[in-house]
Amino acid sequence: KAQVVLDPVMLHGREFYEKIAVPPVEKNYVLLYHAAQLANDALEKAVTYAKEHDLMIIESSDRPYENGLLAGRTEVPHIWKYEIGVEEWLGYIMNADCIFTNSFHGTCFSIIFNKEFYAGERTGTKIPWLLSVFGLKNRWLKGSEAPDEPPIDYSRVEVLRRKYRQITEDYILNAVAETEKLLSGKVKNRAALSGMEKAVLAKPEEKKPQPESLKSRIKNKLRTAFPAR
């Protein structure tokens, strides 16, 4: 059974991305971010939410539409922001009152920034899996019900994020250690090696001081990149 681990963006905490994000000039808005597929359910629920909370809608996407998906709609004020960089995109997520998205990474960063959000329909299982892991299944848009969930308890979510982050780090380091053993000839299963790997292992090695192991190097890098919790 394959080990499922967190997406790499979730190995960093909120503070890391706050240093990168560029805050927008707009205030009091719902962010509608759709990716790859048209997010009709998220769009309609975003309009309903914005009307009920007296907010504007800012739309962004990797699939721009002329004048935005809300062109011609007059229920709520709205603007579109298609030509923005990663830093601005993070800023719009970080400062939104609420986020409606069908994007996996849009969902990831909504969680990282501790935002109120709702995830719309999208093919695949990554978003439902992510919501399940963090106990946020109620943030999956379904049916015609208007989104009206109590605020997310991010103290509980953060405990789970740290737990799965540790699982992910341990898996990566163990995988590196096993690979290092395999390539240094410390395991018996040489039949699994490629011809080039076998040739490398067959060469006589000069006696030199043992360098720091790859696992140790990566572990030190992880400690630097992901400071103590």
Salt bridges, closest charged atoms under 4 A:
ASP7 OD1 - HIS105 NE2 3.21
GLU18 OE2 - ARG14 NE 2.74
GLU26 OE2 - LYS81 NZ 3.45
GLU44 OE2 - ARG73 NH1 3.07
GLU59 OE2 - HIS34 NE2 2.95
GLU75 OE2 - ARG73 NH2 2.94
GLU116 OE1 - ARG139 NH1 3.13
GLU158 OE2 - ARG161 NH2 2.86
GLU158 OE2 - ARG162 NE 3.26
GLU169 OE2 - ARG165 NE 3.23
GLU169 OE1 - ARG229 NH2 3.14
GLU178 OE2 - LYS181 NZ 3.77
